[in-house]
Amino acid sequence: MRFKFIAQRLRAYLPPVLLAAALIWLVADAFLPEQSALLPVTVAAAAAASMALTRGKWRTAAYTFWLLGCLLAAVLFWRAASEGFALLINGVLDVWKHIAARNTDYFSVSGENGPVFFLCLLGAVLGVGSADLMRRRSAAGFWILTAVLGLLGLLLAPQLTAGWLLAAALTELLTYTVFFAGTGSAGVWLRVTAILLLTALLLNGWQTAKPDFLNEAVDGLRQGVERLRYGSNETIGLPEGDLRSVGSRQTNQDTVLEITMDVPASCYLRGFVGETYENSRWYALDADTLYSAADSFFWLHEDGFYPQTQLAAAASAVQPELVRENTISVTNLRASARYLYAPYELLPGSAGLDAASIGDRTLLGSGLRGQRTYGFSAAQGLITQYQRINTALSQTTEQQTPFLQDEAAYNAFVYDRYTAIPSDIRSYLADKLGDYAVSDGEAHFDYQSAKQNILFYLTTYAEYDETNVTPVGSGVDFVLNFLDGTRKGYSVHYATAAAMMFRYYGIPARYVEGFLVSKQETQTLEPGQTLALDGSHIHTWVEYYQDGVGWLPFEVTPPYFSAVEQTEKYQDISGLIGQQPQDTVVDNIQDNPQGDDTNEPSLLNFWLKYRLQILLILAVTAALALLAAFIAWLMWERKKTARRKASFLSEDLPASIQAIFAYTIDVLRARGLRAKNCAPEDYADLLDPDLRASYRQAAAIWQEARFSGHPMEEAQRQTVLALESELWRRTWEQANILRRIKLKYILFL
């Protein structure tokens, strides 16, 4: 009896205490990770326990004590409470900055004790709320809490430890299972334990190596939302970095963009910019990478330095006479409204620049649905003048122009992020392009030699073809398939391969999708006249980082060599240049050491190379095995239930009647009937009034079948069976979908 009393008391206050502690732990670890959560967790647990263990006027007194106490403490210690609240908001803003890659203003707070004090107040409120939620046993509250925790898990799991989410989720599941199961049987607790282990595995798997299918599911969901918001460039023939399904080029004659220029000139209009390449896909830089550079971009933007305007800013700093303004207006009819399709020669202060953004990719449209109409202020013809600008910069010191100081800071970011290549592609390029020499004081191969080698290789060993192109197969890399397989493709193939080659030479490079306005079209265009860009104007190219002046487009697709004005003329290219004997070259594959591993055990090499994949396969196999075992167990339990019901009609009438009545009692317990130390007929008063007489009659028949030992009649069985059928009908009809699942697959009735 004493053990039963203790179990009942634990079940009364343990769930709200755990839930309150988990929620305040969540808040502290998510938004104030440097603060100790021990005291706030203690306060939350105490508030929840005091509410759970009191009844009637004592619960009202506890409710008043905690809420009025928090209010009074906040008034008396207003400074500490306000500072703690401000720091919590700063923490929320910092998490948002991590997720959205946007800088934001913070509250200026100097207090040290404020965060813990405010967390204690919040913990008390959460404790009272948790106890109230558990007391009400609200299914709506359960699902709202589930949705909030699930959303926080999706948004914050990559940045946080799994402990807080695990604790919050499991406490919630535990609470729901215990309170709504209507029983404290061992089976319920075993299922709670299974949920605990499964959740722990899932969360820790998220933290280490998410399965590919989960990554693809999340990415697919994101792309679906973006299509609904902005439209898709896939419909006009631009893959937005996903090269896995690139086949023959598809173009149409529908107008996609309309562009108007005060001074008509050829130009590239940048849309999607691919910054990292992996598994035949170009991606933007991930949130962790951008977050680590948040402070750098904050100060760069404070100085007015934007990578999107770097070329014009460089010219303004050292050759202002070259800067001639050109106003450009764009109307987007069918392309994705996520991007602002902008030229390379944007002027500082042009529309579309976002001071809060972290990163250096293309400009993004504002608003829920993006932007369809916008304009830019741009310079004319600076790309063809970049060498002149760069020469002037080299003759200027950082003391003479702040631009060089900002460029040096951004330069470090560029070289750190935009020179990475997958190891198999690097090995292939090392074999085909050879090693190269780097001049003293340089971090990369000579620009002109690198560009000449890239053009030579792509024009010699690849064939431009828009029609006979098929998507790469599963497990086949897009770049290697183009360079070492089909050797056929169009701008998407050439631009991706060129980006890898630039990076091989140590030169930062990126893949770009957008539109091309050719010089042939602008020669007949009047100032202010609108030019319609149809599907034939979509294009893909590579851009490389020229130290000093910034990102420049480089055309590597043969049919487009003469489409825009070029600074350099590469003629009579007859071979690769810059190759050196092996003993005088720079080892360019330090991040992918191949070496002579013939003496290493092949099994060890295989393990080191594929250990993550092996562990993932084992984890998936184990998960599938557990799932199969779980399904088999469910089927076995349902089969036992079927056999149990079949015994209702057995020829042994006494045994049949006992089985029916035992099942009836189980149904009553599922409806909330609590077991008591009394005769079965005493439960009649707890039933619906119209069933009490039938229940007393059935209980008497059960006692006769159980203890008398004389034969029973079929009519008696039918009486007990009728009660069971009516109870089950009412129970099933009154249950919602979750309750029905519980009846069938948790209680196995």
KELUMFI-705493 format. One record per residue (C-alpha): x, y, z. Coordinates in steps of 0.25 Angstrom, whole numbers, padded with zeros to 4 digits, always signed. Layout:
REM KELUMFI-705493
XYZ;...
//
This chain:
REM KELUMFI-705493
+0000+0000+0000;+0011+0010+0003;+0018+0007-0010;+0005+0009-0017;+0003+0023-0010;+0017+0027-0013;+0015+0023-0028;+0002+0031-0028;+0009+0043-0022;+0021+0042-0032;+0011+0041-0044;+0004+0054-0039;+0016+0063-0038;+0028+0057-0045;+0023+0060-0060;+0020+0075-0057;+0033+0076-0050;+0041+0070-0061;+0033+0078-0072;+0036+0091-0065;+0051+0088-0062;+0052+0084-0077;+0046+0096-0082;+0054+0106-0074;+0066+0098-0078;+0063+0099-0092;+0062+0114-0091;+0075+0115-0084;+0083+0106-0093;+0077+0112-0106;+0078+0126-0103;+0087+0128-0091;+0097+0117-0092;+0107+0124-0083;+0098+0125-0071;+0096+0114-0061;+0083+0108-0062;+0083+0101-0048;+0076+0111-0040;+0065+0114-0050;+0063+0099-0052;+0061+0098-0037;+0052+0109-0036;+0043+0103-0047;+0043+0090-0041;+0039+0096-0028;+0028+0104-0034;+0022+0092-0042;+0023+0082-0030;+0016+0092-0020;+0005+0093-0031;+0004+0078-0033;+0003+0074-0018;-0007+0084-0014;-0022+0084-0015;-0034+0094-0014;-0030+0107-0006;-0016+0102-0004;-0014+0101-0019;-0020+0115-0020;-0010+0120-0010;+0002+0114-0017;-0003+0120-0030;-0004+0134-0024;+0009+0132-0016;+0017+0129-0029;+0011+0139-0038;+0010+0151-0029;+0024+0147-0023;+0030+0148-0037;+0023+0161-0040;+0027+0167-0027;+0042+0162-0029;+0042+0168-0043;+0037+0182-0038;+0047+0182-0026;+0059+0177-0035;+0054+0184-0047;+0068+0187-0052;+0073+0172-0051;+0060+0167-0057;+0060+0177-0069;+0075+0174-0072;+0072+0159-0071;+0060+0161-0081;+0069+0169-0090;+0080+0158-0090;+0070+0148-0093;+0065+0156-0105;+0079+0157-0109;+0081+0142-0109;+0068+0141-0117;+0074+0151-0127;+0087+0143-0128;+0080+0130-0131;+0072+0137-0142;+0085+0143-0147;+0091+0129-0148;+0079+0123-0155;+0076+0135-0165;+0090+0140-0167;+0086+0154-0164;+0092+0164-0154;+0083+0171-0144;+0084+0182-0133;+0086+0177-0119;+0082+0183-0106;+0093+0189-0098;+0094+0182-0085;+0105+0182-0074;+0098+0174-0063;+0104+0161-0059;+0094+0155-0049;+0081+0159-0058;+0081+0147-0067;+0080+0137-0055;+0070+0146-0048;+0061+0147-0060;+0062+0132-0063;+0058+0129-0048;+0045+0138-0050;+0042+0131-0064;+0045+0117-0057;+0034+0120-0047;+0024+0124-0057;+0027+0112-0066;+0026+0103-0053;+0012+0108-0050;+0008+0107-0065;+0013+0093-0066;+0006+0088-0054;-0007+0095-0059;-0005+0088-0073;-0003+0074-0066;-0015+0076-0057;-0024+0080-0069;-0019+0068-0077;-0021+0077-0090;-0019+0069-0103;-0019+0083-0110;-0008+0088-0100;+0000+0075-0103;+0000+0077-0118;+0003+0092-0117;+0015+0088-0108;+0019+0077-0118;+0019+0087-0130;+0027+0097-0122;+0038+0087-0118;+0038+0081-0132;+0040+0095-0139;+0051+0098-0129;+0057+0085-0132;+0058+0087-0147;+0063+0101-0145;+0073+0100-0134;+0077+0085-0133;+0090+0088-0142;+0094+0099-0133;+0091+0093-0119;+0094+0081-0111;+0083+0070-0111;+0081+0070-0096;+0071+0081-0095;+0062+0076-0106;+0063+0062-0102;+0059+0065-0088;+0047+0074-0092;+0042+0064-0103;+0043+0052-0094;+0037+0059-0082;+0025+0063-0090;+0024+0049-0096;+0025+0043-0082;+0014+0052-0077;+0005+0049-0088;+0007+0034-0088;+0005+0033-0073;-0007+0042-0071;-0015+0038-0083;-0011+0023-0083;-0020+0022-0071;-0011+0012-0065;+0003+0011-0059;+0006-0003-0064;+0020-0008-0067;+0016-0008-0082;+0013+0007-0082;+0027+0010-0076;+0034+0000-0085;+0028+0008-0097;+0032+0021-0091;+0046+0015-0089;+0046+0011-0104;+0042+0026-0108;+0053+0031-0099;+0064+0023-0106;+0058+0025-0120;+0058+0040-0118;+0072+0040-0112;+0077+0033-0125;+0070+0042-0134;+0075+0055-0127;+0089+0050-0126;+0089+0045-0141;+0084+0059-0145;+0096+0065-0137;+0106+0056-0144;+0102+0052-0158;+0088+0053-0163;+0084+0042-0173;+0084+0047-0187;+0069+0044-0188;+0067+0054-0177;+0075+0064-0183;+0068+0063-0196;+0055+0063-0189;+0058+0076-0182;+0064+0082-0195;+0052+0078-0203;+0043+0085-0193;+0051+0097-0193;+0051+0097-0209;+0036+0095-0209;+0033+0107-0200;+0043+0116-0208;+0035+0112-0221;+0022+0116-0215;+0028+0129-0210;+0037+0133-0222;+0034+0124-0234;+0045+0115-0239;+0056+0117-0249;+0055+0102-0253;+0044+0105-0262;+0052+0115-0270;+0064+0105-0271;+0073+0109-0259;+0075+0098-0249;+0079+0107-0237;+0091+0099-0234;+0085+0085-0235;+0093+0079-0246;+0088+0064-0243;+0076+0066-0253;+0083+0074-0264;+0080+0069-0277;+0079+0075-0291;+0077+0090-0291;+0062+0095-0291;+0059+0109-0296;+0046+0116-0300;+0043+0129-0307;+0034+0135-0295;+0040+0148-0289;+0046+0145-0276;+0052+0159-0272;+0050+0173-0278;+0062+0182-0276;+0064+0197-0279;+0077+0204-0279;+0081+0219-0280;+0093+0215-0287;+0091+0201-0294;+0103+0192-0292;+0106+0177-0291;+0106+0171-0277;+0104+0159-0268;+0092+0159-0259;+0095+0150-0247;+0084+0142-0240;+0088+0129-0233;+0102+0128-0228;+0108+0114-0225;+0118+0115-0214;+0121+0101-0209;+0121+0089-0218;+0117+0075-0213;+0111+0063-0219;+0107+0069-0232;+0101+0081-0226;+0105+0096-0223;+0100+0102-0210;+0101+0115-0203;+0110+0116-0191;+0104+0109-0179;+0099+0116-0167;+0110+0113-0158;+0120+0118-0168;+0113+0131-0170;+0110+0133-0155;+0125+0132-0152;+0127+0144-0161;+0116+0152-0156;+0125+0162-0149;+0134+0164-0161;+0122+0167-0170;+0116+0176-0160;+0128+0185-0160;+0130+0184-0175;+0116+0189-0177;+0118+0200-0167;+0129+0205-0175;+0121+0204-0188;+0128+0192-0193;+0119+0182-0201;+0125+0171-0209;+0114+0174-0219;+0119+0188-0222;+0134+0185-0220;+0138+0187-0235;+0132+0201-0235;+0137+0205-0221;+0151+0201-0225;+0150+0210-0237;+0144+0221-0229;+0156+0220-0219;+0167+0221-0229;+0161+0224-0243;+0149+0232-0241;+0149+0238-0255;+0145+0223-0260;+0132+0223-0253;+0121+0227-0262;+0107+0225-0256;+0097+0216-0264;+0083+0214-0258;+0077+0200-0261;+0062+0196-0258;+0058+0182-0258;+0044+0176-0259;+0044+0161-0255;+0032+0154-0262;+0035+0139-0261;+0049+0137-0253;+0050+0134-0239;+0047+0147-0231;+0056+0142-0220;+0068+0149-0227;+0071+0163-0232;+0077+0161-0245;+0089+0171-0244;+0101+0175-0252;+0115+0174-0247;+0118+0189-0248;+0108+0193-0237;+0111+0206-0231;+0112+0208-0215;+0099+0212-0210;+0091+0206-0221;+0077+0200-0218;+0076+0186-0213;+0088+0186-0204;+0085+0180-0190;+0093+0185-0178;+0088+0174-0169;+0092+0162-0178;+0103+0153-0175;+0111+0148-0187;+0115+0153-0201;+0106+0145-0211;+0096+0152-0221;+0085+0162-0216;+0072+0156-0211;+0058+0162-0213;+0051+0167-0201;+0037+0164-0197;+0029+0151-0195;+0028+0148-0210;+0041+0155-0214;+0042+0166-0224;+0038+0167-0238;+0041+0182-0242;+0054+0189-0237;+0065+0198-0242;+0080+0199-0240;+0091+0210-0241;+0103+0204-0249;+0116+0208-0255;+0119+0206-0270;+0130+0197-0275;+0138+0195-0263;+0140+0180-0265;+0149+0183-0277;+0156+0194-0269;+0159+0185-0257;+0174+0183-0260;+0176+0199-0260;+0168+0200-0247;+0177+0188-0241;+0190+0195-0245;+0185+0208-0239;+0182+0200-0226;+0195+0194-0225;+0202+0208-0225;+0193+0212-0214;+0195+0209-0199;+0184+0206-0188;+0187+0219-0182;+0183+0226-0194;+0170+0219-0196;+0161+0212-0186;+0156+0203-0198;+0169+0195-0197;+0167+0192-0182;+0153+0187-0185;+0158+0179-0197;+0169+0172-0188;+0158+0167-0178;+0149+0162-0189;+0160+0156-0197;+0163+0147-0185;+0149+0142-0184;+0149+0139-0199;+0161+0131-0199;+0157+0123-0187;+0143+0120-0193;+0144+0119-0208;+0156+0110-0212;+0151+0096-0207;+0150+0085-0216;+0145+0070-0214;+0157+0061-0213;+0154+0053-0225;+0152+0065-0234;+0165+0071-0229;+0173+0057-0231;+0167+0057-0246;+0171+0072-0248;+0185+0069-0243;+0187+0058-0252;+0181+0066-0264;+0186+0080-0262;+0199+0076-0255;+0206+0084-0243;+0209+0099-0244;+0218+0109-0239;+0214+0121-0230;+0222+0134-0230;+0228+0139-0217;+0217+0146-0209;+0205+0140-0216;+0195+0130-0211;+0191+0125-0225;+0196+0122-0239;+0197+0134-0249;+0183+0139-0253;+0186+0140-0268;+0193+0126-0268;+0182+0120-0261;+0171+0126-0270;+0179+0122-0282;+0181+0107-0277;+0166+0106-0274;+0162+0111-0287;+0172+0102-0294;+0167+0090-0287;+0152+0092-0288;+0153+0096-0303;+0162+0084-0306;+0156+0073-0298;+0141+0076-0297;+0131+0078-0308;+0119+0088-0307;+0106+0081-0309;+0092+0085-0304;+0084+0074-0309;+0092+0060-0306;+0093+0062-0291;+0087+0053-0281;+0086+0054-0266;+0097+0048-0258;+0094+0035-0251;+0093+0032-0237;+0107+0032-0230;+0113+0039-0242;+0120+0053-0240;+0115+0064-0250;+0129+0070-0252;+0136+0056-0254;+0125+0051-0263;+0127+0064-0272;+0142+0064-0272;+0145+0049-0272;+0133+0043-0277;+0123+0049-0288;+0132+0062-0290;+0120+0068-0296;+0111+0079-0290;+0108+0094-0290;+0109+0106-0281;+0105+0099-0268;+0116+0088-0270;+0127+0098-0275;+0124+0108-0263;+0125+0097-0253;+0137+0091-0258;+0144+0104-0259;+0141+0108-0245;+0147+0095-0240;+0160+0098-0249;+0161+0112-0243;+0160+0107-0229;+0171+0096-0233;+0180+0107-0236;+0177+0114-0223;+0168+0125-0229;+0155+0127-0222;+0144+0124-0232;+0128+0122-0232;+0118+0117-0241;+0107+0127-0246;+0094+0126-0252;+0086+0138-0259;+0084+0145-0272;+0094+0150-0282;+0091+0163-0290;+0100+0162-0303;+0108+0174-0309;+0101+0170-0322;+0087+0173-0316;+0092+0186-0310;+0098+0192-0322;+0084+0194-0328;+0077+0198-0315;+0073+0213-0312;+0076+0219-0299;+0063+0216-0290;+0058+0206-0299;+0053+0193-0293;+0060+0180-0297;+0052+0167-0295;+0060+0155-0290;+0055+0142-0294;+0059+0128-0291;+0071+0129-0300;+0077+0139-0291;+0079+0130-0279;+0093+0126-0277;+0103+0121-0267;+0117+0125-0265;+0129+0125-0255;+0133+0137-0247;+0147+0138-0240;+0153+0147-0230;+0163+0157-0235;+0171+0162-0223;+0167+0177-0221;+0156+0179-0231;+0147+0167-0226;+0138+0157-0234;+0139+0157-0249;+0132+0148-0259;+0140+0140-0268;+0134+0133-0281;+0138+0119-0283;+0127+0114-0292;+0131+0114-0307;+0119+0120-0314;+0119+0132-0304;+0133+0137-0305;+0130+0149-0314;+0116+0152-0307;+0122+0162-0297;+0134+0172-0298;+0146+0164-0293;+0159+0170-0287;+0168+0159-0291;+0169+0152-0304;+0174+0138-0303;+0178+0134-0317;+0187+0122-0322;+0186+0115-0309;+0194+0103-0312;+0196+0096-0299;+0197+0097-0283;+0206+0107-0278;+0213+0109-0265;+0216+0094-0262;+0229+0092-0254;+0238+0080-0251;+0233+0072-0239;+0245+0077-0230;+0241+0092-0232;+0226+0092-0231;+0217+0095-0220;+0209+0083-0215;+0195+0087-0218;+0188+0075-0212;+0192+0077-0197;+0177+0076-0193;+0176+0063-0200;+0189+0055-0198;+0190+0043-0206;+0204+0038-0204;+0209+0024-0206;+0199+0016-0197;+0203+0002-0202;+0209-0002-0189;+0197+0002-0181;+0186-0009-0179;+0176-0008-0189;+0165-0011-0179;+0169+0000-0170;+0169+0010-0182;+0155+0005-0186;+0151+0007-0172;+0157+0021-0171;+0151+0025-0184;+0137+0020-0182;+0135+0019-0167;+0124+0030-0167;+0116+0022-0178;+0118+0009-0171;+0114+0014-0158;+0102+0021-0165;+0098+0008-0172;+0099+0000-0159;+0091+0010-0152;+0080+0010-0163;+0081-0005-0163;+0079-0005-0147;+0067+0004-0148;+0061-0004-0159;+0063-0017-0150;+0057-0010-0138;+0045-0005-0147;+0043-0019-0152;+0043-0024-0138;+0034-0014-0134;+0024-0017-0145;+0025-0032-0142;+0022-0029-0127;+0010-0021-0131;+0005-0032-0140;+0008-0042-0129;+0000-0034-0118;-0012-0032-0128;-0012-0047-0131;-0012-0049-0116;-0024-0040-0115;-0031-0047-0126;-0029-0061-0119;-0034-0054-0106;-0047-0050-0114;-0048-0063-0120;-0049-0070-0106;-0062-0062-0104;-0069-0072-0113;-0062-0085-0108;-0070-0097-0104;-0065-0096-0090;-0076-0087-0085;-0070-0083-0071;-0056-0080-0077;-0063-0072-0088;-0071-0064-0078;-0059-0061-0070;-0051-0057-0082;-0062-0047-0086;-0064-0041-0072;-0048-0039-0071;-0048-0032-0085;-0060-0023-0080;-0052-0019-0068;-0040-0015-0077;-0050-0007-0085;-0055+0000-0072;-0040+0003-0068;-0037+0009-0082;-0049+0018-0079;-0043+0023-0067;-0047+0013-0056;-0037+0012-0045;-0035-0001-0038;-0040-0003-0024;-0039-0013-0013;-0054-0017-0014;-0063-0027-0020;-0065-0025-0035;-0080-0022-0033;-0076-0010-0025;-0071-0003-0038;-0086-0002-0043;-0088+0012-0037;-0076+0017-0046;-0083+0013-0059;-0093+0020-0067;-0107+0020-0060;-0113+0011-0071;-0102+0001-0070;-0102-0001-0055;-0113-0012-0055;-0106-0020-0066;-0093-0019-0060;-0098-0024-0047;-0104-0036-0054;-0092-0039-0062;-0083-0038-0049;-0092-0048-0043;-0091-0058-0055;-0076-0056-0055;-0076-0060-0040;-0084-0072-0043;-0076-0076-0054;-0063-0074-0046;-0066-0080-0033;-0079-0089-0034;-0073-0100-0043;-0087-0104-0048;-0090-0103-0063;-0094-0089-0069;-0104-0086-0080;-0103-0079-0093;-0113-0069-0089;-0103-0065-0078;-0091-0063-0087;-0100-0055-0097;-0104-0046-0085;-0089-0043-0081;-0085-0042-0096;-0096-0031-0098;-0090-0023-0087;-0076-0024-0093;-0081-0020-0107;-0089-0008-0102;-0077-0003-0093;-0067-0005-0105;-0077+0002-0115;-0078+0014-0106;-0063+0015-0103;-0059+0014-0118;-0070+0025-0122;-0066+0034-0111;-0051+0033-0114;-0043+0042-0124;-0033+0037-0134;-0021+0037-0123;-0030+0030-0113;-0034+0020-0123;-0019+0017-0127;-0017+0016-0112;-0028+0006-0110;-0023-0003-0122;-0008-0002-0121;-0004+0002-0107;-0015-0005-0099;-0018-0016-0109;-0033-0016-0107;
//
